[in-house]
């Protein structure tokens, strides 16, 4: 069904890097979500009124809130597709994250409402009516919500949509909630014990927890999360594939919404190559990164020594010494300034983010001691810094 809808409703559906195609995916998912949730709301409210079941009606209102969430998702996707302007030179892509955050607040609010109603039902339980047809209807609603969740997850993974993944998480919570509702009705029908209020309490907690999870996942890109190891390797491999690039480091990626990123990276080039030749390579990398990866890339050029045997040997000794002291640390931008009585070795070291000032000073001290054991003339000038890659240095 998902593939059928995609192929028949979305033009150029395979070109997901285009903003117009991403918007079409988002609009389709939102409309499908609205239709499914409104249908489920009507069915569950009818069943809940007949059975006098707070858990069934709570589940129905949860579907109504989901329909509202789909409306917000629709608006978020449409606003995110607006092109860049003078005030927002990187576009409006983060509106999609904001829409997902609003959805999370709605989910939490609905869960809190369920919680109050469930507590009331625990204190003052009402008589339930057992009906086989109601069980069948609720089972069908589970099937619909499960399909809707998987539908959004598949599309969300395809276009990297935070909103769609939020809808998936919410749908899974709905499946759990409705399953619990069925449990309370069956238990009452078999034993006569009314656990409806307690089940409603569980439903409320599940819904609120789902909302908190959506908010947490959405806040990360809004606050500025670290670049994933996969994205780091993808961009690193892309830059280093060009002739004339020896290595890369100091990558920083700023996310302005799915498919809208700006990145900077330091590219190492041989210091014996004409600077205009290296600059031409850098320009080509930046252009092709925009065309092929959809990333606005700024490349800083770092010339490094490639032929001086003494410098290469010092670099190897320094790298081995650092690895011996802390395998999670790495160095770059090494330069050697040789004097008559002292050889200055200047470089940067990336250390794990949990390093304290004392640990940095200790590593600096031990590095100097180890290197002086190799040659008493060595004097290290180290700049300690942190990387911007997720789990880097762990």
SEDOTOR-218215 format. One record per residue: residue in one letter; x, y, z of N, C-alpha, C in turn. Coordinates in steps of 0.02 Angstrom, whole numbers, padded with zeros to 5 digits, always signed. Example, Ala and Ser with C-alpha at 12.3 -4.5 7.8 and 13.67 -1.06 7.14 Angstrom:
A+00660-00284+00390+00615-00225+00390+00660-00165+00390/S+00642-00112+00354+00684-00053+00357+00645+00002+00394/
//
This chain:
X+00041-00061+00000+00000+00000+00000+00043+00063+00000/X+00096+00063+00042+00139+00122+00046+00171+00137-00021/X+00200+00086-00052+00231+00095-00118+00181+00118-00170/X+00120+00090-00166+00067+00110-00214+00051+00184-00208/X+00042+00208-00146+00027+00278-00135+00084+00323-00158/X+00145+00303-00143+00203+00344-00161+00208+00349-00237/X+00203+00293-00271+00212+00293-00344+00156+00331-00381/X+00095+00330-00353+00039+00360-00388+00024+00432-00367/X+00049+00453-00309+00033+00519-00284+00092+00568-00284/X+00153+00543-00292+00212+00586-00287+00251+00583-00353/X+00257+00640-00385+00296+00644-00447+00370+00645-00430/X+00409+00608-00470+00481+00603-00459+00496+00579-00388/X+00460+00528-00365+00463+00506-00295+00532+00480-00274/X+00574+00463-00321+00640+00437-00304+00691+00493-00290/X+00675+00553-00313+00722+00610-00305+00707+00645-00239/X+00722+00612-00183+00703+00637-00117+00746+00696-00094/X+00800+00712-00129+00841+00769-00110+00809+00835-00131/X+00761+00832-00177+00727+00893-00198+00676+00914-00144/X+00676+00979-00128+00630+01005-00077+00557+00992-00097/X+00541+01000-00160+00472+00990-00183+00449+00917-00172/X+00495+00870-00183+00478+00799-00174+00470+00784-00100/X+00515+00811-00058+00508+00801+00015+00442+00829+00039/X+00423+00887+00013+00360+00918+00033+00301+00874+00013/X+00304+00845-00047+00250+00801-00070+00243+00740-00025/X+00299+00712-00003+00297+00656+00044+00263+00677+00109/X+00283+00736+00134+00255+00759+00197+00181+00773+00194/X+00159+00804+00138+00088+00818+00129+00048+00754+00125/X+00072+00705+00087+00037+00642+00081+00031+00607+00148/X+00086+00605+00186+00085+00572+00251+00036+00607+00299/X+00034+00673+00297-00010+00711+00341-00084+00698+00324/X-00101+00699+00260-00170+00688+00238-00193+00617+00257/X-00150+00568+00245-00167+00499+00264-00177+00494+00340/X-00133+00527+00378-00139+00526+00451-00204+00557+00474/X-00224+00614+00444-00286+00647+00464-00346+00601+00450/X-00349+00572+00391-00406+00529+00373-00411+00468+00419/X-00355+00435+00431-00355+00375+00473-00375+00391+00545/X-00347+00445+00572-00360+00461+00642-00431+00486+00654/X-00459+00525+00608-00528+00547+00615-00575+00487+00613/X-00561+00440+00568-00602+00380+00564-00599+00340+00629/X-00539+00332+00656-00531+00295+00718-00564+00331+00777/X-00560+00397+00777-00593+00436+00831-00668+00423+00831/X-00699+00426+00773-00771+00415+00769-00791+00346+00792/X-00753+00296+00771-00768+00227+00790-00760+00216+00865/X-00704+00240+00893-00690+00227+00964-00737+00266+01010/X-00754+00326+00991-00801+00365+01032-00869+00330+01034/X-00890+00303+00977-00954+00267+00976-00951+00206+01021/X-00897+00168+01016-00889+00109+01058-00884+00127+01131/X-00846+00180+01146-00836+00200+01216-00900+00223+01249/X-00943+00260+01211-01007+00282+01239-01053+00224+01253/X-01052+00175+01208-01095+00116+01218-01072+00075+01278/X-01006+00069+01286-00978+00028+01340-00969+00067+01405/X-00978+00133+01404-00962+00176+01462-00890+00166+01485/X-00844+00162+01436-00774+00148+01451-00731+00210+01441/X-00701+00233+01497-00656+00291+01493-00594+00275+01453/X-00568+00213+01458-00507+00195+01422-00518+00195+01347/X-00579+00172+01325-00594+00172+01254-00602+00244+01228/X-00639+00285+01266-00649+00355+01245-00583+00394+01247/X-00542+00380+01298-00477+00412+01302-00434+00394+01241/X-00440+00330+01222-00403+00308+01163-00429+00344+01100/X-00495+00356+01098-00524+00391+01041-00501+00463+01038/X-00500+00497+01095-00477+00567+01096-00402+00570+01079/X-00366+00518+01096-00296+00515+01077-00290+00516+01001/X-00335+00479+00967-00334+00479+00894-00353+00547+00866/X-00399+00582+00899-00418+00649+00877-00358+00697+00884/X-00321+00690+00939-00261+00732+00947-00210+00714+00894/X-00208+00650+00875-00161+00629+00822-00181+00662+00755/X-00247+00669+00743-00269+00703+00683-00246+00776+00684/X-00252+00807+00743-00227+00875+00750-00152+00878+00739/X-00117+00828+00764-00045+00825+00754-00028+00820+00680/X-00069+00782+00642-00057+00777+00570-00068+00843+00536/X-00117+00883+00560-00128+00949+00533-00067+00993+00544/X-00040+00990+00605+00020+01029+00622+00079+01005+00580/X+00085+00940+00570+00138+00912+00528+00132+00939+00457/X+00070+00942+00433+00058+00968+00366+00083+01040+00360/X+00064+01081+00411+00085+01150+00410+00161+01157+00416/X+00191+01115+00458+00264+01117+00467+00301+01100+00403/X+00277+01048+00368+00309+01028+00305+00303+01082+00253/X+00244+01113+00249+00234+01166+00199+00277+01227+00214/X+00281+01246+00279+00322+01304+00297+00396+01289+00287/X+00416+01226+00299+00487+01207+00291+00508+01210+00218/X+00461+01205+00173+00477+01206+00101+00488+01276+00073/X+00473+01327+00114+00483+01396+00090+00556+01408+00072/X+00569+01441+00018+00639+01453-00003+00674+01502+00044/X+00739+01507+00037+00779+01553+00077+00760+01625+00059/X+00767+01669+00109+00756+01740+00097+00810+01780+00133/X+00804+01846+00133+00856+01888+00163+00864+01874+00238/X+00808+01862+00272+00811+01849+00344+00832+01778+00361/X+00821+01732+00315+00836+01661+00327+00874+01634+00267/X+00939+01650+00261+00978+01631+00202+00986+01556+00193/X+00974+01516+00246+00980+01443+00239+00911+01410+00236/X+00859+01449+00222+00793+01420+00213+00755+01415+00279/X+00699+01379+00276+00654+01373+00334+00647+01299+00355/X+00696+01259+00341+00692+01187+00353+00680+01169+00426/X+00703+01210+00473+00694+01193+00544+00621+01199+00567/X+00578+01227+00525+00507+01228+00542+00480+01157+00550/X+00509+01110+00515+00488+01040+00523+00503+01015+00593/X+00561+01034+00621+00577+01015+00689+00530+01048+00739/X+00515+01112+00726+00470+01148+00771+00401+01116+00771/X+00378+01095+00711+00313+01062+00707+00313+00997+00747/X+00367+00959+00743+00372+00897+00781+00372+00911+00856/X+00403+00967+00876+00404+00985+00947+00334+01003+00971/X+00296+01039+00930+00227+01055+00947+00185+00992+00954/X+00196+00944+00909+00161+00880+00913+00176+00846+00979/X+00238+00848+01000+00257+00815+01063+00221+00846+01123/X+00213+00913+01122+00177+00947+01177+00104+00927+01177/X+00074+00920+01117+00004+00899+01114-00005+00829+01141/X+00041+00785+01124+00038+00716+01149+00043+00714+01225/X+00089+00753+01252+00097+00755+01325+00034+00783+01359/X+00005+00835+01329-00056+00865+01357-00114+00815+01357/X-00121+00778+01303-00174+00727+01299-00162+00673+01352/X-00100+00653+01359-00084+00602+01410-00101+00627+01480/X-00088+00690+01493-00103+00718+01559-00178+00719+01572/X-00217+00734+01518-00290+00732+01524-00314+00661+01540/X-00285+00613+01505-00301+00542+01519-00287+00525+01591/X-00232+00551+01616-00211+00535+01684-00263+00559+01735/X-00288+00620+01726-00339+00647+01772-00403+00606+01768/X-00424+00589+01706-00485+00550+01699-00478+00480+01728/X-00419+00450+01720-00408+00383+01746-00411+00382+01822/X-00382+00433+01853-00383+00437+01927-00455+00444+01951/X-00496+00483+01915-00566+00490+01933-00602+00423+01927/X-00587+00384+01875-00620+00319+01865-00598+00268+01917/X-00537+00275+01941-00513+00230+01994-00552+00244+02059/X-00564+00308+02072-00600+00326+02132-00675+00311+02126/X-00703+00322+02066-00774+00312+02055-00784+00270+01992/X-00773+00205+01995-00779+00162+01935-00851+00158+01910/X-00858+00154+01844-00923+00145+01813-00931+00074+01787/X-00994+00054+01777-01008-00013+01752-00991-00016+01678/X-00954-00068+01658-00935-00077+01589-00983-00126+01555/X-00987-00123+01490-01026-00170+01451-00979-00209+01404/X-00980-00274+01411-00936-00315+01368-00971-00328+01302/X-00935-00318+01247-00963-00330+01180-00909-00357+01135/X-00924-00413+01104-00875-00444+01059-00862-00399+00999/X-00914-00365+00975-00905-00322+00916-00858-00264+00931/X-00861-00239+00994-00816-00185+01013-00743-00208+01013/X-00732-00270+01034-00665-00298+01034-00639-00302+00962/X-00682-00325+00917-00662-00331+00846-00645-00262+00818/X-00686-00212+00834-00674-00144+00809-00607-00117+00835/X-00593-00128+00899-00531-00104+00928-00470-00141+00898/X-00479-00206+00884-00425-00243+00852-00411-00216+00782/X-00464-00198+00746-00455-00168+00681-00419-00100+00686/X-00435-00063+00740-00402+00002+00749-00327-00008+00763/X-00310-00061+00798-00239-00077+00809-00204-00088+00743/X-00239-00126+00699-00210-00139+00633-00199-00075+00593/X-00248-00029+00597-00243+00034+00561-00184+00076+00587/X-00179+00082+00655-00126+00123+00685-00057+00091+00674/X-00055+00025+00674+00009-00008+00661+00032+00006+00590/X-00015+00001+00543+00002+00016+00473+00022+00089+00466/X-00016+00134+00498-00001+00206+00493+00068+00221+00521/X+00086+00188+00577+00152+00199+00606+00207+00175+00560/X+00200+00115+00533+00251+00088+00488+00254+00129+00424/X+00196+00153+00402+00193+00196+00343+00235+00259+00353/X+00226+00292+00410+00265+00352+00425+00339+00337+00436/X+00353+00280+00468+00424+00264+00478+00460+00253+00412/X+00427+00217+00366+00459+00204+00302+00471+00269+00264/X+00421+00313+00263+00430+00377+00228+00480+00421+00265/X+00477+00420+00333+00522+00461+00372+00595+00442+00362/X+00608+00377+00358+00677+00354+00345+00698+00372+00274/X+00651+00370+00228+00668+00384+00158+00688+00456+00147/X+00652+00503+00181+00666+00574+00170+00697+00607+00232/X+00715+00567+00283+00746+00593+00344+00702+00647+00376/X+00640+00628+00392+00591+00675+00419+00581+00662+00494/X+00596+00712+00535+00587+00707+00607+00512+00704+00625/X+00471+00740+00587+00399+00740+00601+00370+00670+00590/X+00388+00638+00535+00361+00572+00521+00384+00520+00571/X+00446+00526+00594+00470+00480+00645+00434+00492+00712/X+00414+00555+00724+00375+00571+00784+00306+00538+00779/X+00276+00540+00720+00211+00508+00710+00217+00433+00719/X+00272+00404+00696+00282+00332+00705+00285+00314+00779/X+00324+00353+00818+00329+00341+00890+00261+00347+00924/X+00224+00398+00904+00157+00408+00933+00111+00350+00915/X+00116+00325+00854+00073+00269+00832+00088+00206+00871/X+00152+00194+00885+00170+00135+00925+00139+00141+00995/X+00141+00202+01023+00109+00213+01088+00034+00200+01085/X+00003+00219+01029-00069+00207+01021-00085+00132+01017/X-00042+00095+00983-00053+00023+00979-00050-00008+01048/X-00002+00013+01088+00003-00013+01157-00058+00007+01198/X-00080+00071+01190-00137+00096+01228-00200+00058+01210/X-00213+00048+01147-00274+00013+01126-00272-00060+01148/X-00214-00091+01145-00207-00160+01168-00224-00165+01242/X-00202-00115+01281-00218-00114+01352-00293-00104+01363/X-00324-00064+01321-00397-00053+01326-00435-00118+01314/X-00414-00155+01264-00445-00220+01250-00437-00266+01309/X-00379-00264+01340-00366-00306+01398-00416-00291+01454/X-00429-00227+01467-00474-00209+01522-00545-00233+01507/X-00567-00229+01444-00635-00251+01426-00641-00326+01433/X-00590-00363+01409-00591-00436+01412-00590-00459+01485/X-00548-00428+01526-00545-00447+01597-00612-00436+01631/X-00645-00381+01615-00711-00367+01644-00763-00418+01620/X-00760-00434+01556-00808-00482+01529-00800-00551+01558/X-00738-00571+01572-00724-00639+01597-00732-00643+01673/X-00707-00593+01709-00704-00598+01782-00753-00550+01818/X-00777-00500+01782-00819-00451+01814-00780-00399+01853/X-00714-00402+01851-00671-00354+01886-00659-00294+01841/X-00672-00234+01866-00665-00173+01827-00596-00143+01839/X-00553-00151+01790-00485-00123+01795-00477-00065+01745/X-00534-00040+01722-00533+00011+01670-00493+00073+01690/X-00503+00097+01752-00468+00156+01774-00393+00145+01778/X-00373+00085+01801-00302+00070+01807-00270+00063+01738/X-00308+00032+01692-00282+00027+01623-00278+00097+01592/X-00328+00139+01604-00325+00208+01579-00265+00245+01606/X-00248+00230+01669-00188+00261+01699-00125+00239+01662/X-00122+00174+01646-00065+00149+01608-00062+00180+01539/X-00121+00187+01506-00124+00218+01440-00096+00290+01444/X-00118+00326+01495-00095+00396+01503-00020+00400+01510/X+00009+00356+01549+00082+00357+01559+00119+00340+01495/X+00092+00292+01457+00123+00274+01393+00121+00333+01345/X+00064+00366+01341+00056+00423+01296+00104+00480+01315/X+00107+00495+01380+00152+00549+01402+00225+00532+01389/X+00242+00470+01400+00311+00448+01388+00329+00454+01314/X+00281+00436+01271+00292+00444+01198+00303+00517+01180/X+00263+00562+01210+00270+00633+01197+00338+00659+01219/X+00360+00637+01278+00426+00658+01303+00481+00634+01256/X+00474+00573+01232+00524+00546+01185+00527+00585+01121/X+00469+00604+01095+00467+00644+01033+00501+00712+01045/X+00485+00743+01103+00515+00809+01118+00591+00803+01123/X+00614+00751+01156+00687+00742+01164+00721+00734+01096/X+00692+00692+01053+00722+00680+00988+00721+00742+00944/X+00670+00784+00954+00663+00844+00912+00707+00901+00936/X+00718+00905+01002+00758+00959+01029+00832+00953+01008/X+00856+00892+00998+00926+00881+00983+00948+00919+00921/X+00914+00912+00863+00936+00951+00805+00924+01026+00813/X+00873+01046+00852+00861+01117+00863+00917+01148+00905/X+00941+01111+00954+00995+01137+00997+01062+01134+00962/X+01069+01088+00915+01133+01081+00880+01169+01018+00902/X+01151+00961+00872+01180+00897+00891+01244+00884+00853/X+01284+00839+00880+01347+00820+00848+01334+00784+00782/X+01381+00791+00736+01376+00756+00673+01382+00681+00685/X+01339+00642+00654+01342+00569+00663+01406+00542+00630/X+01429+00485+00656+01489+00454+00628+01479+00436+00555/X+01417+00417+00536+01403+00398+00467+01409+00459+00421/X+01379+00515+00442+01384+00576+00401+01456+00601+00397/X+01492+00595+00453+01563+00615+00453+01603+00575+00402/X+01594+00509+00402+01631+00467+00356+01611+00481+00284/X+01547+00495+00273+01524+00509+00205+01556+00572+00178/X+01557+00626+00217+01587+00688+00194+01663+00684+00191/X+01692+00650+00239+01765+00641+00240+01788+00603+00178/X+01752+00548+00162+01769+00508+00103+01760+00549+00039/X+01707+00590+00037+01694+00631-00022+01751+00679-00034/X+01775+00713+00017+01828+00763+00009+01895+00729-00007/X+01910+00675+00027+01975+00643+00019+01984+00604-00045/X+01929+00595-00083+01934+00558-00146+01968+00599-00201/X+01973+00665-00190+02002+00708-00241+02078+00706-00239/X+02108+00702-00297+02181+00704-00301+02206+00771-00274/X+02257+00768-00233+02284+00829-00205+02262+00840-00133/X+02215+00799-00108+02193+00803-00038+02224+00745+00000/X+02265+00761+00049+02301+00710+00087+02259+00683+00145/X+02221+00726+00178+02181+00707+00235+02134+00763+00255/X+02091+00750+00304+02044+00800+00328+02038+00797+00404/X+02014+00852+00433+02001+00854+00505+01958+00916+00519/X+01939+00924+00583+01900+00982+00606+01837+00994+00565/X+01797+00940+00557+01734+00947+00522+01679+00973+00569/X+01641+01022+00547+01584+01047+00585+01525+01051+00537/X+01468+01024+00558+01407+01025+00516+01352+01061+00554/X+01320+01110+00522+01263+01146+00550+01201+01124+00512/X+01151+01099+00549+01090+01073+00519+01036+01127+00519/X+01012+01145+00460+00958+01193+00453+00894+01160+00430/X+00888+01096+00445+00830+01057+00424+00852+01000+00379/X+00809+00949+00372+00827+00891+00330+00846+00914+00259/X+00904+00892+00237+00927+00910+00170+00952+00981+00164/X+00960+01016+00221+00984+01085+00220+01040+01092+00271/X+01101+01081+00250+01157+01082+00297+01213+01127+00270/X+01249+01157+00317+01310+01193+00301+01366+01160+00339/X+01423+01150+00307+01478+01116+00340+01544+01151+00324/X+01591+01143+00371+01659+01166+00358+01706+01109+00376/X+01762+01106+00340+01810+01053+00351+01879+01079+00333/X+01930+01054+00367+02000+01071+00351+02027+01015+00306/X+02051+01034+00248+02080+00985+00201+02156+00995+00198/X+02193+00941+00208+02266+00943+00207+02290+00935+00135/X+02333+00981+00114+02362+00978+00047+02438+00981+00052/X+02474+00951+00005+02548+00954+00007+02573+01026+00002/X+02622+01043+00044+02647+01112+00044+02693+01127-00015/X+02710+01077-00054+02754+01089-00112+02714+01096-00177/X+02648+01096-00172+02606+01105-00231+02587+01179-00237/X+02585+01203-00300+02566+01272-00312+02500+01288-00278/X+02497+01345-00242+02437+01362-00204+02376+01371-00249/X+02385+01397-00308+02329+01407-00354+02300+01340-00376/X+02344+01290-00385+02321+01223-00404+02279+01192-00348/X+02304+01198-00286+02266+01172-00228+02200+01210-00220/X+02202+01275-00231+02141+01315-00224+02088+01295-00275/X+02111+01278-00335+02064+01256-00387+02029+01191-00366/X+02068+01146-00335+02039+01083-00310+01987+01097-00256/X+02004+01141-00211+01958+01159-00156+01893+01187-00184/X+01898+01232-00234+01838+01261-00264+01795+01207-00295/X+01826+01159-00328+01787+01105-00360+01752+01062-00308/X+01786+01048-00253+01755+01008-00199+01693+01044-00172/X+01699+01109-00161+01642+01147-00134+01583+01147-00182/X+01596+01156-00246+01542+01156-00296+01508+01088-00300/X+01548+01035-00303+01520+00969-00313+01487+00942-00249/X+01509+00965-00191+01476+00947-00128+01404+00974-00128/X+01396+01035-00154+01329+01065-00158+01285+01027-00207/X+01313+01009-00265+01274+00976-00317+01259+00903-00301/X+01308+00868-00273+01301+00796-00262+01274+00777-00193/X+01292+00816-00142+01272+00800-00073+01220+00848-00046/X+01209+00903-00080+01161+00952-00054+01186+00988+00007/X+01253+00993+00015+01283+01025+00073+01321+01087+00051/X+01308+01143+00085+01347+01204+00073+01412+01196+00113/X+01466+01180+00077+01529+01161+00109+01581+01216+00102/X+01614+01231+00157+01670+01278+00157+01732+01239+00177/X+01783+01239+00133+01844+01199+00145+01902+01246+00162/X+01932+01234+00220+01992+01271+00239+02053+01229+00219/X+02102+01261+00188+02160+01225+00161+02218+01228+00211/X+02243+01169+00230+02300+01164+00275+02359+01132+00238/X+02412+01170+00223+02471+01140+00191+02511+01099+00241/X+02532+01039+00221+02572+00996+00266+02634+00972+00229/X+02684+00957+00268+02748+00933+00242+02741+00861+00217/X+02767+00848+00157+02761+00782+00128+02828+00751+00109/X+02883+00791+00108+02947+00765+00084+03003+00769+00135/X+03000+00816+00181+03053+00825+00230+03055+00764+00277/X+03106+00724+00271+03110+00661+00309+03111+00673+00385/X+03145+00726+00405+03149+00741+00477+03080+00757+00505/X+03043+00799+00469+02976+00818+00492+02929+00757+00492/X+02934+00716+00441+02892+00656+00438+02908+00608+00495/X+02972+00603+00512+02991+00559+00568+02965+00587+00634/X+02971+00653+00643+02946+00684+00705+02870+00674+00711/X+02835+00683+00655+02763+00673+00656+02745+00602+00677/X+02782+00553+00650+02768+00483+00666+02781+00469+00740/X+02836+00496+00766+02852+00486+00837+02799+00519+00881/X+02778+00578+00862+02728+00615+00902+02661+00578+00902/X+02641+00553+00844+02578+00516+00839+02580+00452+00881/X+02636+00416+00878+02642+00354+00917+02642+00369+00992/X+02675+00423+01011+02677+00441+01082+02607+00459+01108/X+02570+00496+01069+02502+00515+01089+02458+00453+01094/X+02463+00408+01045+02423+00346+01046+02440+00304+01107/X+02502+00304+01127+02523+00266+01186+02492+00295+01250/X+02486+00361+01253+02459+00393+01313+02383+00392+01315/X+02352+00401+01257+02278+00399+01253+02258+00383+01182/X+02233+00322+01171+02215+00301+01104+02153+00337+01077/X+02117+00371+01121+02057+00407+01099+02072+00478+01075/X+02134+00500+01084+02153+00566+01062+02186+00562+00992/X+02184+00618+00956+02216+00620+00890+02245+00689+00879/X+02294+00694+00834+02326+00758+00821+02323+00777+00748/X+02330+00840+00734+02332+00866+00666+02368+00933+00665/X+02378+00959+00605+02410+01024+00595+02479+01028+00629/X+02519+00976+00620+02586+00976+00651+02635+01015+00609/X+02672+01060+00642+02726+01098+00611+02788+01092+00654/X+02845+01097+00621+02909+01093+00656+02948+01156+00642/X+02968+01190+00696+03009+01250+00691+03075+01235+00725/X+03128+01230+00686+03192+01207+00713+03238+01266+00728/X+03264+01267+00790+03314+01317+00810+03380+01283+00824/X+03428+01322+00849+03494+01294+00862+03494+01247+00922/X+03458+01265+00975+03458+01224+01035+03390+01194+01051/X+03339+01212+01013+03272+01188+01028+03233+01177+00964/X+03194+01122+00963+03151+01107+00906+03078+01111+00930/X+03043+01162+00907+02973+01170+00927+02928+01127+00882/X+02886+01087+00914+02838+01045+00878+02769+01072+00896/X+02736+01102+00847+02673+01137+00858+02616+01097+00826/X+02565+01081+00864+02509+01042+00836+02447+01048+00881/X+02390+01026+00853+02326+01024+00890+02310+00952+00908/X+02278+00943+00965+02257+00877+00988+02183+00878+01003/X+02146+00831+00973+02075+00822+00988+02069+00771+01044/X+02039+00791+01099+02031+00747+01157+01956+00735+01169/X+01939+00680+01205+01868+00668+01220+01836+00727+01256/X+01772+00737+01245+01738+00796+01273+01734+00794+01349/X+01740+00734+01379+01737+00731+01452+01804+00745+01485/X+01854+00764+01447+01919+00782+01475+01912+00845+01518/X+01940+00842+01578+01941+00900+01622+02004+00941+01607/X+02008+01002+01636+02067+01043+01628+02129+01008+01656/X+02119+00973+01712+02175+00937+01742+02200+00881+01697/X+02154+00846+01664+02174+00792+01618+02211+00821+01557/X+02189+00879+01534+02224+00910+01477+02295+00930+01497/X+02301+00960+01556+02368+00979+01579+02412+00918+01589/X+02383+00865+01616+02421+00804+01627+02445+00773+01562/X+02400+00771+01511+02419+00743+01447+02474+00786+01415/X+02468+00851+01421+02519+00896+01393+02587+00883+01426/X+02587+00877+01492+02648+00865+01530+02680+00799+01511/X+02640+00747+01508+02667+00680+01492+02692+00677+01420/X+02657+00711+01374+02680+00714+01305+02749+00746+01300/X+02758+00802+01335+02823+00836+01335+02878+00791+01365/X+02861+00757+01420+02911+00714+01451+02931+00657+01406/X+02882+00625+01375+02897+00569+01330+02939+00591+01270/X+02921+00648+01241+02957+00671+01182+03028+00692+01199/X+03038+00721+01259+03107+00740+01278+03150+00678+01291/X+03119+00622+01307+03158+00560+01313+03185+00538+01245/X+03148+00556+01193+03172+00541+01125+03226+00589+01104/X+03215+00654+01116+03263+00706+01100+03253+00764+01148/X+03303+00781+01186+03298+00833+01237+03283+00901+01207/X+03293+00910+01142+03281+00975+01110+03207+00985+01094/X+03167+00931+01096+03097+00937+01077+03059+00978+01129/X+03021+01028+01105+02977+01067+01148+02909+01070+01113/X+02858+01045+01147+02792+01040+01116+02749+01101+01132/X+02716+01125+01080+02666+01179+01088+02599+01149+01066/X+02558+01129+01115+02497+01091+01101+02435+01133+01114/X+02388+01131+01067+02323+01161+01076+02272+01105+01084/X+02242+01100+01144+02192+01048+01157+02123+01073+01134/X+02086+01030+01099+02019+01048+01076+01974+00987+01074/X+01910+00999+01066+01861+00945+01061+01835+00941+00990/X+01815+00881+00970+01786+00871+00904+01711+00884+00904/X+01681+00878+00846+01609+00891+00838+01573+00830+00809/X+01604+00771+00817+01576+00709+00792+01547+00670+00849/X+01488+00641+00840+01456+00602+00892+01500+00544+00914/X+01509+00537+00980+01548+00484+01010+01622+00487+00990/X+01644+00544+00965+01715+00549+00946+01758+00547+01009/X+01810+00506+01007+01856+00501+01063+01832+00452+01115/X+01780+00412+01101+01756+00362+01149+01776+00293+01128/
//
